[in-house]
Amino acid sequence: MKKSYKIEVDCANCAEKMAHAAKKTDGVADASVNFMLLKMSVEFEEGADEKTVMKAVRKACKRVEDDCEIYI
């Protein structure tokens, strides 16, 4: 399953850091961030709980870019 989320991030480099952090999160098969549209696309692994995974993604992204936000 693939879903998109609205995000807030200040620069393209920070957006790339968020995408990289999301990709390394358990339950995420793939992730990308479009800085121009302020959207994050997340493809979940088979059987992964979307809400649990997205909480972990938000936490991972906050570690690399503390002033970012993902609207779940």
C-alpha positions as CSV (number, residue, x, y, z in Angstrom):
1,M,0.0,0.0,0.0
2,K,1.3,3.5,-0.9
3,K,0.1,6.7,0.7
4,S,1.0,10.4,0.5
5,Y,1.3,12.8,3.4
6,K,1.5,16.6,3.6
7,I,4.7,17.7,5.2
8,E,6.4,20.9,6.3
9,V,10.1,21.3,5.7
10,D,12.4,24.3,5.1
11,C,14.8,23.1,2.4
12,A,15.4,20.5,-0.2
13,N,18.4,19.0,1.6
14,C,16.3,18.6,4.8
15,A,13.5,16.9,2.7
16,E,16.1,14.4,1.4
17,K,17.2,13.7,4.9
18,M,13.6,13.0,5.8
19,A,13.2,10.6,2.9
20,H,16.4,8.8,3.8
21,A,15.3,8.4,7.5
22,A,11.8,7.2,6.4
23,K,13.3,4.5,4.1
24,K,15.3,3.1,7.0
25,T,12.2,2.7,9.2
26,D,10.9,-0.8,9.8
27,G,7.7,-1.4,7.9
28,V,8.6,1.0,5.0
29,A,9.3,-0.6,1.6
30,D,10.1,2.8,0.0
31,A,9.7,6.5,0.6
32,S,10.2,9.7,-1.3
33,V,9.7,13.4,-0.6
34,N,8.7,16.1,-3.1
35,F,10.0,19.3,-1.7
36,M,8.2,21.5,-4.2
37,L,4.8,19.9,-3.4
38,L,5.6,19.4,0.3
39,K,4.5,15.8,0.1
40,M,5.9,12.5,1.4
41,S,5.0,9.3,-0.4
42,V,5.4,6.1,1.7
43,E,5.1,2.6,0.4
44,F,4.4,0.2,3.3
45,E,5.7,-3.4,3.5
46,E,3.2,-6.2,3.3
47,G,1.2,-6.5,6.6
48,A,2.7,-3.4,8.2
49,D,0.4,-1.3,10.4
50,E,0.2,2.2,8.7
51,K,-0.4,4.2,11.9
52,T,2.4,2.5,13.9
53,V,4.8,2.8,11.0
54,M,4.0,6.5,10.4
55,K,4.6,7.3,14.1
56,A,8.0,5.7,13.8
57,V,8.7,7.6,10.5
58,R,7.7,10.9,12.2
59,K,10.1,10.1,15.1
60,A,12.9,9.2,12.7
61,C,12.4,12.4,10.7
62,K,12.4,14.5,13.8
63,R,15.8,13.1,14.7
64,V,17.4,14.3,11.5
65,E,15.4,17.5,11.0
66,D,13.8,18.6,14.3
67,D,11.6,21.4,12.8
68,C,10.0,19.3,10.2
69,E,6.4,18.0,10.4
70,I,4.4,15.2,8.8
71,Y,0.7,15.4,8.9
72,I,-0.6,11.9,9.6
